[in-house]
């Protein structure tokens, strides 16, 4: 992996992570579908994980890669719970549009 990092350069990883994070941020800001918003959050999380792995490899320290492993495990649990909540909401309302979910305020 060290050879790949030397060939490509850490700046390219940083640019890719910035691009992925911006795509995720625009997905959250401009889309009103809850599933697309979940996917956008996952893209942003993967951008952060990419930087953690790149800098961990750059500094020859495995702590960042271990942190990515635990972050991905927590993200998988978050997605499972979030999708279960969305399925329950869809069964009650018939839509997962965020604007229609404002009726849930008590």
N, C-alpha and C positions, 0 to 999 in steps of 0.2 A: 504493500500500500504506500510505503514511503516513496517508491519510484514513481508511482502514479501521481502522488502529490507534487513531486519535483517536476514532472513533465507538464502537468496541467497548471499548477500554481494555486496557492490558496486564494488569490484574489478572484479567480474564476468561481470557486465555491462560494465566496461571499456574494458575488454578483447573482449567482443562481439562487441563493437563499433569499436575497433581497427581492428578486423577481417572484419567487414562489410566495413570499410573505405578502407582497403587494397584490398578487392575484387573489389570495385568500381574503385580504382586507376588502378589496373591491367586491368580492362575492358576498361578504357579510353586509356591506353597506348598500348594495344596489339590488340584491335579490330578496324576495319576500317569501320564498319557499323554505320551509324549515329544513328539509333534507339537504338542499343546496347550501344552507347556512352551516349545517353540520360538516359537510364536505369541505367548506371553506375554512372552518376552524381546524380541521385535520390537515389541510394544506399548510396553514400557518404553523401548526405544531411540527410538521415534517420539515419545514424550513429551519426552525430552531434546532431540531435534531440533526439536520445536515451540518449546521455550523458547529454543533457540539462534537460531532464525529470528526469533522475536518480539523478543528483546532486540537482535538485530542490526539489525532495522528501527527499533526504538525509539532506538537510539544512532546511527542512520544510518551504519552501518559494515558492509561486506560480508564481513568476515572470518568471522563466524559462519555465514553462508550458504555460504561456500566450505567450511568445516569440515563442515557438514551434508552437502554433496555427497560428500566423501570418506568420511564415516561411513556413508552409505548404500551406497556402493560396497563397503566392507569388510563391511557387514552382508549384502549380497547374496552375496558369496563365502562368508561364514560359513554362511548358510542352505543354499547348494548343497552344501558339504562335509558339513554336519550331516545333511541329508536323504540323501546318499549313504551315510553311515555307518548311518543308521537302516534304509535298504533292505537293506544287508548284514546287519545284525543281525536283521531280520525274516526274511530268507531262512534264517538259521541256527537261530534260536530259534522263530520263528513268532508272536512277539508283540513289541510295542514298549512294554509296560508296564514302568515303571521298577522296580517291585518284583521283577519276574522277571529283570531285568538284573543283579541282585546276584550271580547265579551266575557272572558273568564274571570275578569277582575271582580272581586267580591266586595 
